[in-house]
Amino acid sequence: MDFSVAPAPFLPAAGAEPGTAWPRWIRMFDNFLVAVGGGSFSAARKEAILLTCLGAEGQRIFESLPAAVKQEGEDQYAFTRRRLEAQFAPRQNVCVERYRFRSRVQQTEETVQQWVSILRQLASSCEYGDRTDEFIRDQVIERTNSSKLRQRLLMEGSDLTLERTLTISDTLESAEPAAVTEEELRDASASDECLDVIRGYLAGRWPRQRDVDPRATGFYQRLMIDVIGPMQGPQHERYGIVLCDMFSRWPEVALCRDATAASIISFLEAVFSREGLPAHPLLGTQKSCSQPLSNPKVYRPGG
């Protein structure tokens, strides 16, 4: 048997602390047992493998446990595993574990997928049972750092599932425009016609360095939006979105991965939010704006 894939001993020596908590260690052992074909092993053989992987100090503790009685129908492996579980599994305070779960918010630069993976790990000790996905979904709605995602999820109603939550979050995250930097433009392909067009917009200092005074009191009424692309660089963004308005001398520019209406709306929401203008006129179109714009091409100023 190849023990090179076995988990590290749970308690290798006297005085040592477990390097891995018991619940995680026993899951690693289960995976190891499957990997070596343990499903066909006898109960006695699986017990011997478990005790071997436990480590010298773990075996000593097991041998010192008080006598116990097998439950009806329990084989030797299940009996030994139950006794080890009682000895090494931490005594969970469900109230504390649920508090930790509810306190875990989405961190900056953390995707929803990454966050949900951590929430699922925290929920494993909360005794939520069959409602685990429901509680994770609610946590995403309540504690996400994206108000746009929260609004979008609440629009789904009571039929919203965790799977659907992740699909929506992936869509919004992929459409989030990235702020373009002068370094990105300089380092990208100098021969890219699309980048030349963007550089033409940015002949002056950018982004806008001063507030506009006086500022219009209503919504933006005269906007020019150009979608430029597809471009050869930067590496991960393929289209540029340029916004020029009647109040500003300098254009707003962002790079995005695709030329969808969702990307443009995301860009406009960011601009409106920064300028203190309401963005709700844009929200009603979110459900119908996931398709690519038809025949995106290079738009030149005044063209």
Sequence and secondary structure as in RCSB ss.txt:
>XXXX:A:sequence
MDFSVAPAPFLPAAGAEPGTAWPRWIRMFDNFLVAVGGGSFSAARKEAILLTCLGAEGQRIFESLPAAVKQEGED
QYAFTRRRLEAQFAPRQNVCVERYRFRSRVQQTEETVQQWVSILRQLASSCEYGDRTDEFIRDQVIERTNSSKLR
QRLLMEGSDLTLERTLTISDTLESAEPAAVTEEELRDASASDECLDVIRGYLAGRWPRQRDVDPRATGFYQRLMI
DVIGPMQGPQHERYGIVLCDMFSRWPEVALCRDATAASIISFLEAVFSREGLPAHPLLGTQKSCSQPLSNPKVYR
PGG
>XXXX:A:secstr
  GGGS   SS STT   SS HHHHHHHHHHHHHHTTGGGS HHHHHHHHHHHH HHHHHHHHTS      TT  
HHHHHHHHHHHHHS    HHHHHHHHHH    TT  HHHHHHHHHHHHTTTT GGGHHHHHHHHHHHH S HHHH
HHHHTTGGG  HHHHHHHHHHHHHH  EE  HHHHHHS TT HHHHHHHHHTSS  S  S  SS  SSS  SEEE
EEE   S SSS  EEEEEEETT SS EEEEESS BHHHHHHHHHHHHHHTT   HHHHTTGGG  SB SS     
TT 
